[in-house]
Amino acid sequence: MNIILLGAAGFIGTNLAIALAKDKTDSITLVDTKKEYFQPIEKLQMNNVEIRESSLEIDTDYDKLLEGQDVLYHLVSTTIPTTSNQHISQELEANVVLTANILEACIRQGVSEVVFMSSGGTVYGKEERSPLKEDSQTYPISSYGVQKITIEKLLYLYEYMYGLDYRVIRLANPYGPYQRPNGRLGAVTTFTYKALKKETINVYGDGTIVRDYIYISDAVNAIIKIANNKTLYRTFNLGSGYGTSINELLSIIQCTLGVELMINYLPERNVDVHINFLDISRYENTFGKLNPVGLDEGIMRTAKFMKTEYCI
């Protein structure tokens, strides 16, 4: 089978590529804007993986990229939740219109399935109570969430019109190896890195915000199961299934690593939903118990990777 990942050089794409490449009967094509972003993948020298450098914009030739491909993993996103409300019209164009162009190319090139990485943290908004089910109402309070839910609806439309099969993964907050520790996403990874470096950790609000965190290997294994199986459902929540407050997370990091944390509390942000964690019963009823790695073990694994990768 020929599998292509668009937006493949990021945290999820890197881990997903490593897992997919284990099946040597598949050919994996990884696409992102700069080949230098793929250094972690290139180091592994996987024979069934091809790396392509390409722009991922509205006018990109997606027909050329998708020619001969069977399955597409759509990981392209130009925005993050905390800043997406600053340039709403541009972000909608850069993500929603871009996706429509990708789907048009999928139809022309005979791609059989699209796996889309949506967001369990932003599509639901603040109107619904946690744990959030897939059929909970969606009232996003960030443009990022609006983009994700709109793309989900586009996928439904293209399946209705053309029979293009798809899967939507409403992913919680993944963390672990290959996530940039100095980026703007990933509380667990960022806090763990700063704890190891003995740097100040900035927390927005009073630390009572609750989120759902999932270790990246658990997420990737579940994503592949969802992608590879025909089921009654096309949309799945994917997280640990329970919530952890920022203050609880900080306490776990401190105890696990045996370090004293330096914490700086900042004003809360209006794009942050106070409590958000996912009901994963649809996934577990379909595929069996997830049995996710606990935060303490996940933090220990992440710290071990950082010490090796960044020589901390």
ABEGO torsion letter per residue (X at the ends): XBBBBBGAABAAAAAAAAAAAABAABBBBBBBABAAAAAAAAAAGBAABBBBBBBBBAABBAAAAABGBABBBBABBABBAAAAAABAAAAAAAAAAAAAAAAAAAAAAGBABBBBBBBAAAAAEAABBOBBBAABBBBBABAAAAAAAAAAAAAAAAAAAAGBBBBBBBBBBBBEBGBBAABABGAAAAAAAAAAAGBBBBBBEAGABBBBBBBAAAAAAAAAAAAABBBABABBBBBAGBBBBAAAAAAAAAAAAGBBBBBBBBBBBAABBABBBBBAAAAAAAAEBAGBBBAAAAAAAAAAAAAAAAGX
